[in-house]
Amino acid sequence: MKREHAEACKKVVRDKFAPACQAWDKDPATPWPASLRVKSVRSAPGVLEMTWSISSPDRRATCELITVDGEVRCRWRRVGDHDLFKRP
């Protein structure tokens, strides 16, 4: 991934995804921000996908929300373009 794309990913995670995870931890009924397009990956139970850019370059990530020492954590699986769904 190009440096500028990695920086964009970090910004999205810091500014939008992390706060959304904290809100979800307090109340799992809390909706994810529409701009992140978070949804379950059909072929991989327990894995979520997030899309923060659908224009060029297409940028997506897959992750799992897990519990560590009683706290919700995000385990990032893959970051890239639509090809990441070959092995989410």
Beta strands, then each sheet from edge to edge (+ up, - down):
strand 1: 39-40
strand 2: 48-53
strand 3: 59-68
strand 4: 71-80
sheet 1: 1+ 2- 3+ 4-
end
